[in-house]
């Protein structure tokens, strides 16, 4: 899967799951399960319930995603 295949959407963290997984509600109302990207994990970016995040989603599985940015 290349980077061009995926698309990004804004959402809000609804729930925190084990193993640094999060349930994110997107702007269009869909709920996806997302994990933190490697750069965010490396820089110890903390994500809490209620944070606005940008999620990268692949068109092959629309129920999973990767959190790439946390809004301030």
N, CA, C and O atoms as a Tinker XYZ file with bonds, in Angstrom:
   288  protein
     1  N      0.850000   -1.172000    0.000000    73     2
     2  CA     0.000000    0.000000    0.000000    64     1     3
     3  C      0.893000    1.233000    0.000000    63     2     4     5
     4  O      1.758000    1.382000    0.863000    81     3
     5  N      0.683000    2.098000   -0.955000    73     3     6
     6  CA     1.467000    3.324000   -0.998000    64     5     7
     7  C      0.728000    4.457000   -0.302000    63     6     8     9
     8  O     -0.469000    4.362000   -0.030000    81     7
     9  N      1.450000    5.518000   -0.021000    73     7    10
    10  CA     0.870000    6.663000    0.681000    64     9    11
    11  C     -0.220000    7.336000   -0.147000    63    10    12    13
    12  O     -1.140000    7.929000    0.417000    81    11
    13  N     -0.134000    7.254000   -1.474000    73    11    14
    14  CA    -1.118000    7.896000   -2.333000    64    13    15
    15  C     -2.481000    7.214000   -2.258000    63    14    16    17
    16  O     -3.498000    7.844000   -2.544000    81    15
    17  N     -2.519000    5.944000   -1.879000    73    15    18
    18  CA    -3.784000    5.214000   -1.824000    64    17    19
    19  C     -4.672000    5.678000   -0.684000    63    18    20    21
    20  O     -5.896000    5.610000   -0.796000    81    19
    21  N     -4.092000    6.145000    0.402000    73    19    22
    22  CA    -4.881000    6.494000    1.578000    64    21    23
    23  C     -5.402000    7.918000    1.487000    63    22    24    25
    24  O     -4.897000    8.733000    0.715000    81    23
    25  N     -6.427000    8.207000    2.294000    73    23    26
    26  CA    -6.965000    9.566000    2.370000    64    25    27
    27  C     -7.101000    9.947000    3.831000    63    26    28    29
    28  O     -7.200000    9.078000    4.698000    81    27
    29  N     -7.106000   11.251000    4.107000    73    27    30
    30  CA    -7.133000   11.743000    5.484000    64    29    31
    31  C     -8.465000   12.396000    5.795000    63    30    32    33
    32  O     -9.076000   13.039000    4.941000    81    31
    33  N     -8.912000   12.217000    7.050000    73    31    34
    34  CA   -10.145000   12.833000    7.517000    64    33    35
    35  C     -9.930000   13.332000    8.934000    63    34    36    37
    36  O     -9.076000   12.826000    9.661000    81    35
    37  N    -10.709000   14.324000    9.317000    73    35    38
    38  CA   -10.665000   14.856000   10.680000    64    37    39
    39  C    -11.677000   14.096000   11.530000    63    38    40    41
    40  O    -12.700000   13.631000   11.028000    81    39
    41  N    -11.378000   13.976000   12.834000    73    39    42
    42  CA   -12.291000   13.299000   13.737000    64    41    43
    43  C    -11.987000   13.626000   15.184000    63    42    44    45
    44  O    -11.064000   14.380000   15.491000    81    43
    45  N    -12.785000   13.039000   16.071000    73    43    46
    46  CA   -12.646000   13.247000   17.508000    64    45    47
    47  C    -12.479000   11.898000   18.184000    63    46    48    49
    48  O    -13.193000   10.947000   17.865000    81    47
    49  N    -11.534000   11.810000   19.122000    73    47    50
    50  CA   -11.312000   10.567000   19.861000    64    49    51
    51  C    -12.479000   10.365000   20.820000    63    50    52    53
    52  O    -12.759000   11.217000   21.664000    81    51
    53  N    -13.159000    9.223000   20.682000    73    51    54
    54  CA   -14.326000    8.919000   21.503000    64    53    55
    55  C    -13.952000    8.017000   22.668000    63    54    56    57
    56  O    -14.488000    8.163000   23.766000    81    55
    57  N    -13.022000    7.074000   22.432000    73    55    58
    58  CA   -12.709000    6.071000   23.442000    64    57    59
    59  C    -11.250000    5.657000   23.304000    63    58    60    61
    60  O    -10.691000    5.677000   22.208000    81    59
    61  N    -10.641000    5.283000   24.421000    73    59    62
    62  CA    -9.279000    4.759000   24.431000    64    61    63
    63  C     -9.347000    3.254000   24.629000    63    62    64    65
    64  O    -10.007000    2.775000   25.550000    81    63
    65  N     -8.667000    2.511000   23.771000    73    63    66
    66  CA    -8.663000    1.052000   23.817000    64    65    67
    67  C     -7.270000    0.564000   24.217000    63    66    68    69
    68  O     -6.318000    1.343000   24.196000    81    67
    69  N     -7.139000   -0.708000   24.579000    73    67    70
    70  CA    -5.808000   -1.237000   24.931000    64    69    71
    71  C     -4.845000   -1.201000   23.741000    63    70    72    73
    72  O     -5.266000   -1.094000   22.590000    81    71
    73  N     -3.565000   -1.290000   24.035000    73    71    74
    74  CA    -2.487000   -1.334000   23.036000    64    73    75
    75  C     -2.448000   -0.080000   22.170000    63    74    76    77
    76  O     -2.264000   -0.171000   20.956000    81    75
    77  N     -2.616000    1.069000   22.772000    73    75    78
    78  CA    -2.569000    2.380000   22.107000    64    77    79
    79  C     -3.480000    2.450000   20.882000    63    78    80    81
    80  O     -3.118000    3.023000   19.855000    81    79
    81  N     -4.657000    1.861000   21.010000    73    79    82
    82  CA    -5.675000    1.968000   19.963000    64    81    83
    83  C     -6.749000    2.929000   20.452000    63    82    84    85
    84  O     -6.983000    3.057000   21.653000    81    83
    85  N     -7.392000    3.596000   19.516000    73    83    86
    86  CA    -8.406000    4.587000   19.854000    64    85    87
    87  C     -9.615000    4.416000   18.954000    63    86    88    89
    88  O     -9.484000    4.014000   17.798000    81    87
    89  N    -10.785000    4.721000   19.481000    73    87    90
    90  CA   -11.995000    4.752000   18.680000    64    89    91
    91  C    -12.232000    6.212000   18.319000    63    90    92    93
    92  O    -12.380000    7.059000   19.201000    81    91
    93  N    -12.270000    6.507000   17.019000    73    91    94
    94  CA   -12.371000    7.880000   16.529000    64    93    95
    95  C    -13.663000    8.035000   15.732000    63    94    96    97
    96  O    -13.957000    7.241000   14.838000    81    95
    97  N    -14.430000    9.075000   16.074000    73    95    98
    98  CA   -15.626000    9.398000   15.299000    64    97    99
    99  C    -15.252000   10.456000   14.277000    63    98   100   101
   100  O    -14.806000   11.546000   14.636000    81    99
   101  N    -15.435000   10.133000   13.000000    73    99   102
   102  CA   -15.071000   11.042000   11.923000    64   101   103
   103  C    -16.136000   12.114000   11.740000    63   102   104   105
   104  O    -17.223000   12.026000   12.311000    81   103
   105  N    -15.814000   13.127000   10.939000    73   103   106
   106  CA   -16.747000   14.228000   10.693000    64   105   107
   107  C    -18.046000   13.756000   10.055000    63   106   108   109
   108  O    -19.105000   14.338000   10.289000    81   107
   109  N    -17.966000   12.696000    9.246000    73   107   110
   110  CA   -19.159000   12.209000    8.562000    64   109   111
   111  C    -19.989000   11.255000    9.420000    63   110   112   113
   112  O    -20.995000   10.723000    8.949000    81   111
   113  N    -19.583000   11.030000   10.678000    73   111   114
   114  CA   -20.350000   10.195000   11.590000    64   113   115
   115  C    -19.858000    8.766000   11.721000    63   114   116   117
   116  O    -20.271000    8.066000   12.645000    81   115
   117  N    -18.988000    8.308000   10.824000    73   115   118
   118  CA   -18.463000    6.951000   10.912000    64   117   119
   119  C    -17.492000    6.845000   12.086000    63   118   120   121
   120  O    -16.828000    7.816000   12.449000    81   119
   121  N    -17.421000    5.653000   12.672000    73   119   122
   122  CA   -16.500000    5.394000   13.780000    64   121   123
   123  C    -15.458000    4.386000   13.306000    63   122   124   125
   124  O    -15.804000    3.322000   12.792000    81   123
   125  N    -14.176000    4.725000   13.480000    73   123   126
   126  CA   -13.088000    3.840000   13.073000    64   125   127
   127  C    -12.185000    3.554000   14.266000    63   126   128   129
   128  O    -12.146000    4.323000   15.227000    81   127
   129  N    -11.466000    2.447000   14.196000    73   127   130
   130  CA   -10.454000    2.104000   15.184000    64   129   131
   131  C     -9.109000    2.538000   14.614000    63   130   132   133
   132  O     -8.750000    2.161000   13.498000    81   131
   133  N     -8.365000    3.333000   15.385000    73   131   134
   134  CA    -7.113000    3.889000   14.862000    64   133   135
   135  C     -5.978000    3.699000   15.858000    63   134   136   137
   136  O     -6.192000    3.676000   17.070000    81   135
   137  N     -4.762000    3.561000   15.324000    73   135   138
   138  CA    -3.570000    3.500000   16.163000    64   137   139
   139  C     -2.705000    4.726000   15.871000    63   138   140   141
   140  O     -2.943000    5.444000   14.899000    81   139
   141  N     -1.709000    4.958000   16.710000    73   139   142
   142  CA    -0.856000    6.134000   16.576000    64   141   143
   143  C      0.242000    5.850000   15.550000    63   142   144   145
   144  O      0.781000    4.744000   15.501000    81   143
   145  N      0.566000    6.843000   14.741000    73   143   146
   146  CA     1.647000    6.681000   13.771000    64   145   147
   147  C      2.992000    6.602000   14.494000    63   146   148   149
   148  O      3.105000    6.994000   15.656000    81   147
   149  N      3.995000    6.099000   13.805000    73   147   150
   150  CA     5.307000    5.897000   14.408000    64   149   151
   151  C      5.978000    7.170000   14.880000    63   150   152   153
   152  O      6.605000    7.180000   15.940000    81   151
   153  N      5.857000    8.258000   14.105000    73   151   154
   154  CA     6.486000    9.521000   14.506000    64   153   155
   155  C      5.836000   10.080000   15.762000    63   154   156   157
   156  O      6.525000   10.635000   16.618000    81   155
   157  N      4.524000    9.943000   15.883000    73   155   158
   158  CA     3.844000   10.431000   17.085000    64   157   159
   159  C      4.252000    9.596000   18.294000    63   158   160   161
   160  O      4.429000   10.126000   19.390000    81   159
   161  N      4.400000    8.291000   18.090000    73   159   162
   162  CA     4.811000    7.408000   19.183000    64   161   163
   163  C      6.244000    7.720000   19.614000    63   162   164   165
   164  O      6.554000    7.731000   20.805000    81   163
   165  N      7.108000    7.971000   18.636000    73   163   166
   166  CA     8.515000    8.273000   18.914000    64   165   167
   167  C      8.662000    9.575000   19.698000    63   166   168   169
   168  O      9.526000    9.679000   20.569000    81   167
   169  N      7.824000   10.569000   19.395000    73   167   170
   170  CA     7.900000   11.869000   20.056000    64   169   171
   171  C      6.998000   11.975000   21.280000    63   170   172   173
   172  O      6.797000   13.067000   21.810000    81   171
   173  N      6.458000   10.856000   21.729000    73   171   174
   174  CA     5.637000   10.790000   22.945000    64   173   175
   175  C      4.456000   11.761000   22.917000    63   174   176   177
   176  O      4.186000   12.447000   23.903000    81   175
   177  N      3.754000   11.814000   21.783000    73   175   178
   178  CA     2.556000   12.649000   21.684000    64   177   179
   179  C      1.422000   11.921000   22.396000    63   178   180   181
   180  O      1.078000   10.796000   22.036000    81   179
   181  N      0.846000   12.562000   23.401000    73   179   182
   182  CA    -0.239000   11.956000   24.167000    64   181   183
   183  C     -1.578000   12.285000   23.522000    63   182   184   185
   184  O     -1.821000   13.418000   23.107000    81   183
   185  N     -2.436000   11.284000   23.447000    73   183   186
   186  CA    -3.773000   11.479000   22.896000    64   185   187
   187  C     -4.780000   11.081000   23.959000    63   186   188   189
   188  O     -4.702000    9.993000   24.529000    81   187
   189  N     -5.723000   11.970000   24.220000    73   187   190
   190  CA    -6.745000   11.739000   25.230000    64   189   191
   191  C     -8.123000   11.758000   24.587000    63   190   192   193
   192  O     -8.287000   12.227000   23.461000    81   191
   193  N     -9.108000   11.246000   25.311000    73   191   194
   194  CA   -10.484000   11.272000   24.838000    64   193   195
   195  C    -10.928000   12.721000   24.648000    63   194   196   197
   196  O    -10.719000   13.560000   25.524000    81   195
   197  N    -11.534000   13.007000   23.512000    73   195   198
   198  CA   -11.995000   14.355000   23.209000    64   197   199
   199  C    -11.063000   15.148000   22.318000    63   198   200   201
   200  O    -11.432000   16.225000   21.852000    81   199
   201  N     -9.852000   14.641000   22.066000    73   199   202
   202  CA    -8.899000   15.352000   21.210000    64   201   203
   203  C     -9.353000   15.312000   19.752000    63   202   204   205
   204  O     -9.913000   14.318000   19.290000    81   203
   205  N     -9.104000   16.405000   19.039000    73   203   206
   206  CA    -9.346000   16.459000   17.594000    64   205   207
   207  C     -8.105000   15.901000   16.911000    63   206   208   209
   208  O     -6.990000   16.339000   17.195000    81   207
   209  N     -8.289000   14.941000   16.016000    73   207   210
   210  CA    -7.161000   14.287000   15.361000    64   209   211
   211  C     -7.405000   14.193000   13.857000    63   210   212   213
   212  O     -8.538000   14.310000   13.388000    81   211
   213  N     -6.317000   13.979000   13.109000    73   211   214
   214  CA    -6.389000   13.698000   11.681000    64   213   215
   215  C     -6.076000   12.215000   11.509000    63   214   216   217
   216  O     -5.055000   11.729000   11.994000    81   215
   217  N     -6.956000   11.502000   10.821000    73   215   218
   218  CA    -6.822000   10.056000   10.661000    64   217   219
   219  C     -6.587000    9.731000    9.190000    63   218   220   221
   220  O     -7.289000   10.229000    8.311000    81   219
   221  N     -5.597000    8.895000    8.940000    73   219   222
   222  CA    -5.298000    8.424000    7.590000    64   221   223
   223  C     -5.964000    7.061000    7.421000    63   222   224   225
   224  O     -5.721000    6.145000    8.206000    81   223
   225  N     -6.800000    6.931000    6.399000    73   223   226
   226  CA    -7.575000    5.704000    6.199000    64   225   227
   227  C     -7.261000    5.139000    4.821000    63   226   228   229
   228  O     -7.154000    5.885000    3.847000    81   227
   229  N     -7.116000    3.823000    4.741000    73   227   230
   230  CA    -6.900000    3.165000    3.469000    64   229   231
   231  C     -8.256000    2.783000    2.869000    63   230   232   233
   232  O     -9.169000    2.423000    3.613000    81   231
   233  N     -8.405000    2.851000    1.564000    73   231   234
   234  CA    -9.697000    2.488000    0.964000    64   233   235
   235  C     -9.998000    0.992000    1.026000    63   234   236   237
   236  O    -11.126000    0.585000    0.748000    81   235
   237  N     -9.024000    0.174000    1.381000    73   235   238
   238  CA    -9.230000   -1.265000    1.430000    64   237   239
   239  C     -9.959000   -1.710000    2.687000    63   238   240   241
   240  O    -10.697000   -2.695000    2.656000    81   239
   241  N     -9.763000   -0.996000    3.798000    73   239   242
   242  CA   -10.452000   -1.318000    5.052000    64   241   243
   243  C    -10.855000   -0.007000    5.714000    63   242   244   245
   244  O    -10.036000    0.643000    6.363000    81   243
   245  N    -12.104000    0.377000    5.552000    73   243   246
   246  CA   -12.575000    1.674000    6.032000    64   245   247
   247  C    -12.878000    1.690000    7.520000    63   246   248   249
   248  O    -13.309000    2.716000    8.045000    81   247
   249  N    -12.662000    0.563000    8.221000    73   247   250
   250  CA   -12.940000    0.523000    9.660000    64   249   251
   251  C    -11.686000    0.744000   10.497000    63   250   252   253
   252  O    -11.772000    0.846000   11.721000    81   251
   253  N    -10.510000    0.819000    9.846000    73   251   254
   254  CA    -9.253000    1.000000   10.569000    64   253   255
   255  C     -8.502000    2.193000   10.009000    63   254   256   257
   256  O     -8.641000    2.538000    8.836000    81   255
   257  N     -7.696000    2.823000   10.873000    73   255   258
   258  CA    -6.940000    3.984000   10.424000    64   257   259
   259  C     -5.714000    4.229000   11.270000    63   258   260   261
   260  O     -5.431000    3.490000   12.213000    81   259
   261  N     -4.974000    5.297000   10.915000    73   259   262
   262  CA    -3.754000    5.671000   11.616000    64   261   263
   263  C     -3.853000    7.149000   11.965000    63   262   264   265
   264  O     -4.116000    7.981000   11.097000    81   263
   265  N     -3.641000    7.476000   13.235000    73   263   266
   266  CA    -3.686000    8.869000   13.672000    64   265   267
   267  C     -2.353000    9.511000   13.314000    63   266   268   269
   268  O     -1.299000    9.071000   13.774000    81   267
   269  N     -2.406000   10.561000   12.486000    73   267   270
   270  CA    -1.177000   11.202000   12.019000    64   269   271
   271  C     -0.953000   12.580000   12.618000    63   270   272   273
   272  O      0.155000   13.109000   12.528000    81   271
   273  N     -1.985000   13.184000   13.234000    73   271   274
   274  CA    -1.834000   14.540000   13.758000    64   273   275
   275  C     -2.866000   14.771000   14.855000    63   274   276   277
   276  O     -4.013000   14.339000   14.741000    81   275
   277  N     -2.447000   15.458000   15.923000    73   275   278
   278  CA    -3.370000   15.859000   16.991000    64   277   279
   279  C     -3.461000   17.367000   16.987000    63   278   280   281
   280  O     -2.441000   18.049000   17.092000    81   279
   281  N     -4.669000   17.902000   16.866000    73   279   282
   282  CA    -4.854000   19.357000   16.866000    64   281   283
   283  C     -4.635000   19.889000   18.270000    63   282   284   285
   284  O     -4.903000   19.198000   19.252000    81   283
   285  N     -4.148000   21.114000   18.364000    73   283   286
   286  CA    -3.856000   21.702000   19.671000    64   285   287
   287  C     -5.096000   22.064000   20.399000    63   286   288
   288  O     -5.030000   22.572000   21.518000    81   287
